[in-house]
Amino acid sequence: MKPAVADVWSWLDQVPDPEIPVISVVDLGIVRDVQWNGDALEIAVTPTYSGCPATSVISMDIETALHDHGIEEVRIQSRISPPWTTDWLSEKGRAKLVEYGIAPPQAAGGPKACPRCDSTDVERISQFGSTPCKAQWRCRDCLEPFDYFKCI
């Protein structure tokens, strides 16, 4: 008996993003579709950007998680259109980023507040952070550096 698609979505919600393990691939918004095609489970994934180094790891992690739940045939499809945008991050994912100390993407200009102390007195240190999708910022009040998830 095939598991329900809703169950598959909940399992995928437990697969962490390899670069930001506090959020799942579902929270990140890159899992676009889950459907059965005969005995094969097809998962459509949109990479955050075409050169993302984590794309192959994400596919392997998804396959492993689904195999662990007894699904034998898994097909991962890369879907590049429409392109991924930070608007696809879930509210739960955004909240988890803040809890983890990463400022979530904002529509204009950069983080509104420090994810550690909530001060609005922040400054950009570098456009480049620990991964290509993040920039390095610092809070002028608590003096702590933090990553900002760039708006894409």
C-alpha positions as CSV (number, residue, x, y, z in Angstrom):
1,M,0.0,0.0,0.0
2,K,1.3,3.4,-1.0
3,P,1.7,6.0,1.7
4,A,-0.6,9.1,1.4
5,V,1.0,12.1,-0.2
6,A,0.2,14.1,3.0
7,D,2.4,11.6,4.9
8,V,5.2,12.1,2.4
9,W,5.0,15.8,2.9
10,S,5.4,15.4,6.6
11,W,8.4,13.1,6.2
12,L,10.0,15.6,3.8
13,D,9.4,18.3,6.5
14,Q,11.9,16.3,8.6
15,V,14.7,16.5,5.9
16,P,17.0,19.3,6.9
17,D,18.6,21.7,4.5
18,P,22.3,20.7,4.5
19,E,23.5,24.3,4.7
20,I,21.0,25.6,7.2
21,P,20.0,22.4,9.1
22,V,17.6,24.2,11.4
23,I,15.1,24.4,8.5
24,S,13.7,21.6,6.4
25,V,13.6,21.4,2.6
26,V,9.8,22.0,2.9
27,D,10.4,25.1,5.1
28,L,12.9,26.3,2.5
29,G,10.2,26.0,-0.1
30,I,12.2,24.0,-2.6
31,V,9.9,20.9,-2.6
32,R,7.4,22.0,-5.2
33,D,5.4,18.8,-5.8
34,V,4.9,15.3,-4.5
35,Q,2.9,12.8,-6.5
36,W,2.6,9.1,-7.3
37,N,3.2,7.9,-10.9
38,G,2.4,4.2,-10.8
39,D,4.7,2.7,-8.2
40,A,7.2,5.6,-8.3
41,L,7.0,8.6,-6.1
42,E,8.0,11.7,-8.0
43,I,9.3,14.7,-6.1
44,A,9.8,18.1,-7.9
45,V,12.6,20.2,-6.3
46,T,13.5,23.7,-7.3
47,P,17.1,24.6,-6.4
48,T,17.6,27.9,-4.6
49,Y,19.9,28.9,-7.5
50,S,21.4,27.0,-10.4
51,G,24.8,26.7,-9.0
52,C,23.8,25.7,-5.5
53,P,26.4,23.2,-4.2
54,A,23.9,21.5,-1.9
55,T,21.5,20.4,-4.7
56,S,22.8,16.9,-5.1
57,V,23.1,16.4,-1.3
58,I,19.4,17.5,-0.9
59,S,18.3,15.0,-3.5
60,M,20.3,12.2,-1.8
61,D,18.8,13.2,1.6
62,I,15.3,13.2,0.2
63,E,15.8,9.7,-1.4
64,T,17.3,8.3,1.8
65,A,14.5,9.6,4.0
66,L,11.8,8.2,1.6
67,H,13.7,4.8,1.3
68,D,13.8,4.7,5.2
69,H,10.0,5.0,5.1
70,G,9.7,2.0,2.7
71,I,9.3,3.8,-0.6
72,E,11.4,1.9,-3.1
73,E,11.2,3.9,-6.2
74,V,11.8,7.7,-5.9
75,R,12.3,10.0,-8.8
76,I,13.7,13.5,-8.1
77,Q,12.9,16.0,-10.8
78,S,14.7,19.3,-10.9
79,R,12.3,22.1,-11.7
80,I,13.9,25.4,-12.5
81,S,10.9,27.3,-13.7
82,P,9.6,29.3,-12.0
83,P,12.9,30.0,-10.3
84,W,13.0,29.7,-6.5
85,T,12.6,32.9,-4.5
86,T,12.9,33.6,-0.8
87,D,9.2,34.4,-0.8
88,W,8.8,30.5,-0.8
89,L,10.3,30.3,2.7
90,S,7.6,29.2,5.1
91,E,6.7,31.4,8.1
92,K,7.8,28.4,10.3
93,G,11.1,28.4,8.5
94,R,11.6,32.2,8.9
95,A,10.9,31.8,12.7
96,K,13.4,29.0,12.9
97,L,16.0,31.1,11.2
98,V,15.7,33.8,13.8
99,E,15.8,31.3,16.6
100,Y,19.0,29.9,15.1
101,G,20.5,33.4,14.8
102,I,20.1,34.0,11.1
103,A,18.1,37.1,10.0
104,P,15.5,36.0,7.5
105,P,15.3,37.7,4.1
106,Q,13.5,41.1,3.9
107,A,12.0,42.7,0.8
108,A,14.2,45.8,0.9
109,G,17.7,46.5,2.0
110,G,18.7,43.9,4.5
111,P,17.7,42.7,8.0
112,K,15.4,44.9,10.0
113,A,16.8,43.7,13.4
114,C,19.4,41.6,15.0
115,P,18.2,38.0,15.4
116,R,20.0,37.8,18.8
117,C,18.8,40.9,20.7
118,D,16.2,42.4,18.3
119,S,18.1,45.7,18.0
120,T,17.5,47.7,14.8
121,D,21.0,49.2,14.9
122,V,22.7,46.8,12.5
123,E,25.4,47.1,9.8
124,R,26.6,45.0,6.9
125,I,30.1,43.7,7.3
126,S,30.3,41.8,4.0
127,Q,28.0,40.9,1.1
128,F,29.5,37.4,1.4
129,G,28.6,35.1,4.3
130,S,29.1,31.5,5.3
131,T,27.3,30.3,2.2
132,P,26.5,32.0,-1.1
133,C,22.9,32.7,0.0
134,K,24.0,34.7,3.1
135,A,25.7,38.0,3.9
136,Q,27.5,38.9,7.1
137,W,26.0,41.6,9.4
138,R,26.8,42.9,12.9
139,C,24.6,44.4,15.6
140,R,25.9,47.6,17.0
141,D,24.2,47.1,20.3
142,C,25.1,43.5,21.3
143,L,28.2,43.6,19.0
144,E,27.4,40.1,17.7
145,P,27.9,39.2,14.1
146,F,25.1,37.3,12.3
147,D,24.2,35.9,9.0
148,Y,21.5,37.5,6.9
149,F,19.7,35.2,4.4
150,K,19.8,37.3,1.2
151,C,16.6,38.1,-0.5
152,I,16.4,36.5,-3.9
